[in-house]
Each structure stands twice: as C-alpha cells, then as structure tokens.
C-alpha cells in the first residue's frame, strides 16, 4: 500500500513539474534562452484563473482555459521585453537569464502590490469523487492532474509535428543557425515558442493550485524545480526532462512519506548533483553544438 501511494504521488508531482521542465527545455533548445521568468508566468496564470473564477465563471474548463491563456500572455510579454530585444546581442545567454529573472521578480512584486500578500484559492475543478486502486484511494484531483498533463503534452507534440509553426520550432531546436538561413524568422517563431511554453506553465499553475494556494511568489519553487529537472534531464531533451521529472517526483514522494516534507529539496538536489556528476550533460540530453559555439 505504501509503495502504491508513493508511486501515485510521484506520478502526480512529475506531471506538474514535468510540464515546466519540458517548457524550459523547449525554450532553450529552440531559442537558446534559459527562461527564469517562469516564476512570474506561473503566478500570473494562477491569478488570471482566480480572477476569472471570481468574476466570470467557476466552470472547470473556463478556469483552466483562463490559466492557460494567462500563461501564454505572460510568455509573450517576456518574449517582447527580453528575447526579441536581446537575442542578437553578445552574451545573449547570460543577458537573457538576467533579463527573465528581473521580469520574474518585478512581475511577482507587481502581483503582490495589486492582489496583496494573502493567498488565493481556486475552486475544485475536478470535483470531489475518488476511486480505489490496489487498496489506495485516488482522489479526483490526482487523476485530473495526470490526465490534463498528458493531454497537454500530447497536444504540444502533435502541434509541433503537424503545423507549420511547429515544424519551424523543431527546425530551430535541431539547428537554429541553419533554420535562420532557410528563412525561418527567429522573432516570430520566438513568440510562438514563448506562448506555447507559457501555456504549459499556466496549466501547471492551475493544476498545482488544486493542492497549494496562489500567491505572488508561489511560482518560485516550481521555477526552481522545473529548471532543475530540465538540467537533470539535459537541456534541450524533452524525453530527458520527462525521465528526470519521474525520478525527482519519486524522490519527493519517498522523502515526504518517510522523512518529511522539510527534507524534500535536500534529497532532490542531492539526486540532481549525483546525476550531473555522473553525467554532466544530463540523463538524455546532449547540448546542441550550435549552442556551444
């Protein structure tokens, strides 16, 4: 029973933070940008869902859509304010990290000034039902989190494989220099990348809000975990990010169950350090040579 409980919690945690990790990996491999602004994107999307739930409708699809659209909007804002002005400048990687971190801190502070320090909560978008599997009770929020995360990843993969913009993003992920030579616009494609990955972060915010409250700086911990998972899996490797999300989700579930929640970050970073010592480029990722030059 304990093993089943741990595995289920690991899958739930991996589903949420895996969305952010995949977003970080896609942004890096296509744009060469380590986006530290996802903390703001996460909080902004959560507040968008909260405002819609309070003033428009508490219907689950409407609340989730508000979070996804809010995340996409915040991603486009970061693209316009940071990526487009800086992408062709020297030391873009460092400048981009500093710029997106600044956006995250300024944006979170703005949310604090507007909404105040009191945390907000979203309605239960998955209901209150439950099922029992192998002696372990699965609540509706856990099942909903996993299903929604899988659906989002499937939609993103299908869009990237089947649409013209998706193919352009994949070309940039393979070789950004060659993609620009054949006429793929970096600025216009960057907007689509940031909107798509922002939408993923927005969904993650709505899903996590089923367990935790929304606060101005609530995106900080998901940002740290998302970037850590992406690094652990290998920047630029979506499959590596998924594998790393499962490993770190399992680590978090085991730690919370047997040691306590206060030790989660300690054990997770010990696992990350161990993996990066053994495999410096991550579990499955090999940094694009175009990024190393």
N, C-alpha and C positions, 0 to 999 in steps of 0.2 A: 504493500500500500504506500509506504514511504517513497519507494522508488518511482512508482507511478506518479505520485504527487510532485516529486522533484522534476521528472521528465516533462510533465504538463506545464509546470511553471517555467521551466527552461524554454520550452517552445513559445510560450506567451511572451516572455521577455525578449527572446530572439526575434520575434515577429515585429515588435515595436522598434527596437533599436536597430534591427536589420534594415528597416526602411531608411533610416538616417544614414547608416553606413553605406548602403548602395547609392544613395544620393551623393554622398561625399566622393565615392569612387568614380561615379559618372562625371561629376563636375571636374574632378582632377584629370581624368583620362581624356576628356574632350576639350576642356578649356585651359588646363594647366593651372587651375585655381584651387587652392585648399580653402574652402569657404568656411570661415569661422563665424559667419553670420547666421548659421542655422539656429543658434540660441534665440535670436530675435525672431526669426521666421517661425520657430516653434511657438513662442509665446504670443506673437501677433496672430497666428492662425487660431490658437486657443481662445483668444479674446474675441476674434471675429465670430467664432462659433457661439460663444457666450452671448454676444450682443444679439445675434440672430435668434437664439433660443429665448431670450428675454423679451424681444420686441416684435418678432415676426412669427415664429412657429417652433414648437418643440418636437415636431415630427422628425424622427431619426435621420431620414435621408436629407432633409433640409439642413439640419445641424452639421452633419458630416460634409455636405457639399459646401457649406459656409467655411468650414475649416480648411478644406482642400483649396477652395478658391482664394481664401485669405493667405494661405501658404504660397500659392502661385504668385499672387500680387506682391508679397514681400520678397520673393525670389527675383521678380522682375525689377523691383526697386533697387536691390543690391546690384543687379546687373547694370542698371543705368548709372548708379552712383559710383561703382567701383570697377567692375570688369571692363566696360566699354572705355572709360577714360584712361585706364592703366594697362590694358592688355598688350599694347605695343611699346611700352616703356621699358627701360633697363630695369633689371632686378624685379620683374613683374611678380614672381612667386612670393618674394618677401613683402613687396608693397601690397599685393593682393591680400595676404594674410593679415597684415596690419589694418588695411582698409576695411575688410569684412569684420574683423574683431571690433574696430571702432564703431561700425554700424550696429553691431550686436549690443554693445554697451550703451551707446546713445539711444538706440531704439528701445531697449529694455527700460532705461531711465525715463524715457518719454511715456511708456506704458504705466510706469509707477506714478508719474505725476498726474496722468489722466484718470486712471482707474483706482489709484490708491494702493496701499500695501495689503489690504485684506484680500485673501484668496477667494477665487470664484469657483463655482462648480457647474458642471454641465449635467443635463438630465441623463438618465439611464437610457441610452439609445438602443440597447439590445434587450430590454425587458428584464424580467426577474425569474425566468424559468431556469431549470437545470436538468441535467441528465447524469446518470451514474454509470461509470465505466470501470471495470476491474476493481470495484469497491471504492473508487474515488469519485466524488461529486464534481462534475464540470458545470460551472455556472455559465450563464448566457454571455457575460462579458468576456470570459476567456475564449469561448468558442467564436464569438463575434470578432474579437481582436485577430485571431489567427486567420479566420476566413477572409476578413477585409484586407489584411496584409497580403495574403496570397493573391487575391483578386487584383489588388493594385499592382503588384509585381508582374502579374501576367499581362495586364493592360499595358504597362510600360514596355515590356519586352515585345509584345505584338505590335505596338505603335512604332517602336524603333525598327522593327523588321519590315513592316508593311507600308509605312508612309514615307513620302519624300524627305520630309524634315528628319524623320527618324533615321533614314539611311545617311543623311548628311552628318548627323551626330555620330553614327557608327564610323563613318569615314574619318571624322576628326579624332575619334578615340583610337583608331588604328594608326593614323599618321597625320597630325594636324598640318604639317608643312605641305605635304602632298595634297591634302584637301583644299588648302588655300590656293594652290597652284591651278587646280582644275575649276576654280571659280566658286567654291563654297564660301559664303560670307561668314566671317568669324563673328561679327557683331550680331547679325540677325539670328544666326544659329545659337549664339550665346543666350539670347533672350529666351529661346525655346528650351534650352537646357536648364536655365535657372528657373523658369516657370514650372517645368516638369518636376525637377528635384524639389522645388519649393512645395509643390502639391503633395509630394511624398512626405515631406516633413510636416505639412499641415494635417495629413491623415494620421500620422504618428501622434501628433498633439491631441487630436480628438480621441484616439484610442487610449492614450495614456491617461487622459482626463477621466476615464472611467474608473481609475484607481486612485489617482492623485488630483489635487486641486490645481487650478490655473492661477499663476502668479506672475508678476512682471519678469522675474528672473528664473522662472521654472524651466526655461529651456537650457540653462547652463549645464545641468547634469546630463540630459540627453545629448547635448553637443559633445561633451567630453567622451561619453560612451560611444557615440556614433563615429567620431574621429578615431578613437582608439580601436574600435572594431575594424574600421577601414584600413588603418595602418597594420593591424594584426593580420588581416586577410591579404593585404598587398594593395597599395593604392593603384587604382585602375582596374582591379579584378573584381567584377561583380560576383562571380562564383566564390572567390576567396572571401569576400565580405559576408556572404551568406553562411559559409562554413565557420568563419570566426564568430559571427553572431550566435550560432548554435553553441559553440564552445564556451563563449563568455556567458551566454544565457544559462547554460548548465552550471557553470562556476557560480553564478549569482544565486541560482536556485539552491544548490547544495550548501553554499555558505549561509544563506538566510535560514535554511532549515536546521542546520546542525551547529552553527557558530553564532549566528545573529546578524541582523542587518547592518550593524555598525562595522562589520568586517568585510562587507561586500567589495568596496573599492580597493581595499588592501589586497584581497585574494585575486581580484580581476587584474590589477596591474602587475602582480607577481606572475600571473599566467602570461600576460602580454609581454613582459620583459623576457621571460623564458623563451617564448616563441620567437621573438625578434633576435635574441642571442643565437638561437639555433638556426633560424632562417631570417636573415636581416631584411629581406625583401618581402616578408610576409608568407602566409601559408600557400597561396596560389598565385600571387601577383609578381610579375616581372615588369619593372618600370619601363615604360616606353623609352627607347633610346633617343627619340626626338626630344624628350623632356630632359635628358641628361646633358644635352649639348648646349 
